[in-house]
Amino acid sequence: MTISRRALLGTAGAAALAGLTSGCRGLTERVSTTSGGSRNTLTFQTWGADAEAAAFQKLVSQFEDAHRGVTVDLQVVPYSEMFTGIDAGLQSGTAPDVFRVDYLTMGLYSSTDQLLDVTDALGSLDATLGDDLLPGLARAVQYDGRTYGVPQQTDTSAVLVRTDALAAAGLTALPDSLDAAWSWEEFGDVADQLADGLDDGRLPFAVNWQQAGAYRWLSWLFQADGRLYDEGLDGSAIDSDAGRKALEFTASFFERGWVPQGTSTKGATYPDTLFASGDLAMLFAGNFLLPTLQDTIGDRFEYVATYPPRDVRAAGDLGGNALVATRTARNPELAAEFLSFMAGRDQMAAFCAEAVLLPTRQSLIEQGLEFAVRPDLMPVFLDQATTLTEEDIAQVTTPTFAEINLALQNELEETFVGGRSIDDTLSALADAVAETTSLTS
């Protein structure tokens, strides 16, 4: 018996839920360490690297200092457990008051009535963030015209390149601006040159599209000027010349032996570990990985950052997270106040600088931040983030995008390493979009 997360969440709290889930022990027995708070206690659950956890703890302490008698119980859990725990907590009524959620998944919770509507409590996002919010991000936290959270940070991907691999391949320069980024053809030539200069067992690059990161494949679709959804976001547009071009090019990464076979969309190997161990010359990586890479690589080799390739246009991926409160938060007013505090200009600046993340406030991007780790690489990520258009953001923040992301994992895998034809995979993805859009129409 297979039941989607949407079906489970949509029935959470209903009397029928017990019977519905009794035959699905794999879901009902998922680990949940969540717990709700009280009038003067907020429970706040998140995942995060050490730098993010430390930055969250500092902001929590500041909030407690500013609110006498209030306690915020910060719970940091592994990412692999985060949303199974949240789902189970929502079903059992023990969900935390506040939690962190990526923009791609947020629609699943807001469209199934699991989140606190903070439109009135925040006085609208305009009152909280003013006109400082990056274009398109308001939509990422809204559903049906109402606001359900605050966009706290973003991240995006760039290409990290080992300088010794460059030298061995005879490459003397990297693109130093968005306009100078490699074309797809130039990128292929670079991969071939790198392959010629690498020792046996090492490969030119890997892309960070594994598991929940499968949506990052859409960067290639957008670069080809393609679309996942039609302009009304209620039908598929992926079965197109641009979709075919993007899938053919990315499938060639595996056919030509440029990337490890185990780094497909359902691969269990995350390429940052391969890069850190010295098995790759280049790595598509989000800026949030820089602190971890700094710790694991140390001074064993040098690497720099450059821009992802471009085709018809430049395009990137929308990473990052919002903070939301659950509909059943014990003290909704306090939860909303906490969200507003965390989106404050000073708090966002401090958090993003320490955790090496990108702010959602335009003024902070223009002002610049003193990033704690590899500040020399961050201008590339900041530039790359500007390639996201409002149309791109709209297509990855639909209420059903979490289901589409799962379809991308499964269907891309079939072509990348399963031998299925390009046309069959495009057709399967089009069917997945049609099926999920019918859920909200």
N, C-alpha and C positions, 0 to 999 in steps of 0.2 A: 504494500500500500504506500503510495507516494503522495504526500501532501505538501504543497508549497509553503514557504514561509509566509507569503501573503495570506493564504487561507487560514493558517494557524493564528496569525496576528489579528486577522479580521474577526476571528471568533473568540479571541482572548477575553476571558471574563464571563463568557456566555455559559449558561448551565450545560449546554450541549458539549462544551469543550472536553469535559472528562471522558465522555463516551467517544468523542471523535479521536482523541489522542491515545486512548487505551490500547489500540492495536498498533501503535507506532512508538514502541519503547525506545527506539533509537533517538527520537526527538525528545520525548518526555523525560528521559533520564540524562539529558545533557547537563553538564555541570553548571550550576548556578550558584554563585557566591554573592549574588546581589541582595541588597536589603534597603528598605526605605528608611527615611529619616523621621524626625519629629518636628514640632513647631520651631524649635531653636537649633535643630541639627539638620544639615543638608548632607546627603550621601552623594558623592560625585565619583563616578567610575570612568576610567580611561585606560588606554594602553599607551605605551610610549617608550622610546629609548631612554637611557639614563638621563640624558640632557633634558629631554622633555619632562620627565617625571620631576626632576629637580626644579625646573622652571615653574611647573604647576604648583609645586609645594610652596614656593616663595609667594605666588599670587594668592594662594589659599590663606597663608598666614597674614598677608596684608588685608584681605577681606575680613578675617576674624578680628584683627586689630581695629578695623574701622566699624565693626558691629559688635559691641560689647554683649557678651552672653551667647553669641552664636558660635557654633562649632561646625566646621566642614570636614566630613570624614572622607578623605581622599583615598580611593582604592585604585591602585595601578595593577592591571592584570595583563597576561600575555595576549597579544592580538588574536592568536588562534582560539582563545576562549571568550573573547570579548562579546561577540554578538550571539553566540549560542547561549551565553549567560544572560544577556539582555532579553533575548526572546523568551527564555524560560521564566525570567523574573516578571516580564509583562504578563505572561499567562497565569502566574501564581500570585500576582499582586505584590511581589517583593522587589520590583525593579527599583534601581536607585532614583533619587530625585532628579539628578542631572547626569547626563552622560555625553561622551564625545562620539560623533558619528561622521563618517565620510560623506561628502556631498552626493556620491553616487547611490548610496544606500538610504539616504535620509527620506526620499520620497516613499519608500516602503513603509516607514513608520508614520509619516504625516498623513498619508492617504488611507491608512487603516485606523486612524483616530487614536493613536497611542501617545501622542505628544501634547504638551500644554500649549494652547494657543496664546502666544505672548504679544499678539498684535496690540491690544489695548494696554497691556502692562508696560510694554516698552515705549508706548506712544509712537509706534511704527519704527521701522528701521531708520527712517530719516532722522528721527529724534535721537536715536542711539549712535548712529554712525554718520549722520548728516549726509551731505553729498560726497563724502570722502570714500564711500564704498566703491570698490572696483566695479566697472560696468558688468552687468549680467549676474553678479553673485547674489543679489537680492532674490532673484528667481530660484537660486539653489536652496533657499531655506523657506520658500513659500509654497503653499498648496491651496488651490482654489481661492486665491486672493488674500489668504491669511498667513501670518508669519509664525513659524514654529521653532526658531532658534536664531543664533547669531553666527555669522561666518567669522571664525577666529583666525584662520590662517590658510594659506594655500601652499602648494609645492608643485614643481613641474620637473621634467627630465631634460638633461643635457647629456653630452657625450664626454666621458672621461677617457683620456688617452695617455698611455705610458710613453714617456719621452724617449726611453731607450728603444722601444719598438719602432717609433717614428724614425729614429736615426738609422736603425738596421734596415728599414725599408727605403731609405734614401729620401724620405719626406722631410722637407725643411720648414714648412709653414703650415699653420692651421687657419681655417676661417676665423676672422676676428670681429665679425659683425653678422647680424641676421641677413643682411643683403649679400654677404660674401659666402654664406653657407653653401656646402657642396650640393650640387644637383644629385638626383638619385644615380645618374650615370657616373658622376665623379665619385660618389660614395662607393659604388661598386668597384671602380678602379683602385681606390684606396685600399679596400678590403683585399683585393688581389695582390697589391704591392706588399701589404702587411703580411699576408699569408706566405709570400715568397721569402720574407726575411725572418720568419719565426722558426724556433726549434720545433722538432716533432712533438706532438701532443698539445701544442698551444694553438689557439685559433684567433682569428681577427677580432671578433666582438661577440656580444650577446645583448639581447633586448630584454628589458624588464617587464614582460607581459605575462608572467606566470600567475596562475590561480586568479585571485581577485584583481590582479593587475592586467587582466586580459583586455580591458577597455583601452589600454594604451595603444593597441593596434589601430584604434580609430585615428590616431595622429597621422598615420600613413594615408588613411582614407581622406582625411581632411586636407592633407598636403596635395593630394591628387584632385582636390576641389570636389570631392564626393560628399555624399550625405548618408547618414544612417536612416533618418526619418525624412518624410516629406516636409514641406514647409509648415503644414498645419500640425505636425507632430502626431498625426493620427494614422499614419501609414508608412510603409517601408519605401526607401529610395536607394537601398544598398545594391540592388541587382542592376548595375549600371556600368558604363564603360570605366568610370573612375573606380568603382568597386572592384571590377575585374583587374584593372591596372595595379591597384594597391595590393590585392591578394596575390597576383602573379609575382610582383616584385618581392614581397615579404616571404612568399614560399620559396623563392630562389635562394634565400639565405641558407636554408637547410639543404636544398638540392646542390648548391655549390660548395657546401662544406665550410661556410664562413662562420657558422655558429654551432655550438654543441647540440646534438640531437636531444639531449635531456633538458634543453631550455625552451621547449615548446610551451604552449599556453597551459597545458596540464602538467608540465614538468614539475618534478619535486625539487629540482636544483635551482636555487636562486643565484643569478649570475654575479651578484656582488661578492659572494663567497669565492667564486671562481676567479674573479678579478683580484681579490685580495690575496689569493693563493698563488697568483702569478700565471694562471692559465689563459688569460685573455689579454689582448693588446688594447682593446677599447671596451667601454661599458656604457650602455644607456642607463643612467641612474638618476633618481630623484635627489634633490638637495638635502632631503632629510637624512640621507645615508652618510653624509660627509663626516659627522662626528664618529660614527662607527668605523668607517673606512680609515679615518685618521688613527684610531686606536689600533686597528688590526694590521694596517700596512706599516705604520710607523715610518722609519727611514729606509725600508728595504728597497723601495724604488720610487721614482718621481712620476707624478701624473699631473696633467693640466686639463682644462675643460674647453670644449668648443661646442658649436651649435649643431643640433640635429640637422640632417639633410633636408632639403626642400624640393618640392616639385612645382606644381602650378603656383603654390604659395607656401609660406612657412606655416606650421601649425604645431601645437604641443598638446600635452595632456593636462587635464584639471585634476590635480591632487589636492589634498588638504581636507580640513575638517571643520565642522560646525559644533557648537555646544547647544544642547537641547535639554529641556526638562520634560519629565513624563507627565501625562495627563493626571495621574494620581499622586503627584508630588504632595507631601504632607503640608507644606507651606508654600503655595503657589507664588505668593507675593515675594517671599524671600528667594525662591528659585529664580524668578524673573530678575530680581535685583542682582543676583549673582551673575546671570548671563550678561546683563548690561555692564557690570563691573569688568568682567573678563574681556569685553570688546572695547573697553576704554583705550584711548590713544596711548597713554603711558604704559598700561599693562600689556597691550599688544606689542609695543616696541620692545619691551623687556623680554617678553616670552619668545618672540621670533628671533631676537638677537642671540639669546642664550641657546635656543634649540636649533638654530640655523634653519629657520622656516621663513616663508614669504608672508608679509602682512597683507591683509585685505583692505587696508586703508591706502588710498592713492598718495596721500601726503607723506606717509612713512616711506613709500617707495621712492618718491622724489627726494625726500630728505636724506635717505640712506641710513643704514643701520650698521652698528659696529658688531658684525657677526663674530661669535666666539671661536669658530673653527673655519679655516680656509677662506677668509674673507676675499682672498685674491680670485677665487673661483666664482663667487656669488654674482658678480655683474653679468655673467653669461646666463645664469638661471633667471635673474631679474629681467633681462632682455627677452629671454625665451617665453617668459610668462605673458609678455605683451602680445604674443601671437594668438592667444586665445580670443576668439570672437564671441559676441553674445549668442550668435547662432550655434557655435560649437558647444558652449556651456548649456544652452537649452536642450541640446540633444543628449547630453550625458547626465541630466538631472531630472528626467521624467519620472513620474511616480513608479513606473515599472522598470527602471533601468537596472536595478539589481538583478532582475530575471534576465535581462538582455546580456548583462555581463557574464552570467553563468552560461548563456548560449554561446557567447563568443569563445569562452574557454573550450567548450565541447566541440563546436563546429570548426574553429580554426585548427584545432588539433588534428582533425580528420584530414585536412589538406597538408598541413605542415609535415606531419610524420606518418600519416595514415594512408597516403596515396589517393585520396578522393579527389575528384576533378574540381577545378575552380568553379565551374558552373553549378555543380551540385551543392557546394558549400555556400555560394551566394544565395541559391534558392532556399537552403535551410535557414540561413540567417534572415532572409526576407519573411519566411514563414514564422519565425520566432517573433519578429517585430509585429507582424500582423496579429499573432495570437495574444501577445501581451497588451497591445494597444486596445484590443477588444475588451480587456478586463476593466478599463477605465472609461470606456465610451458609453 
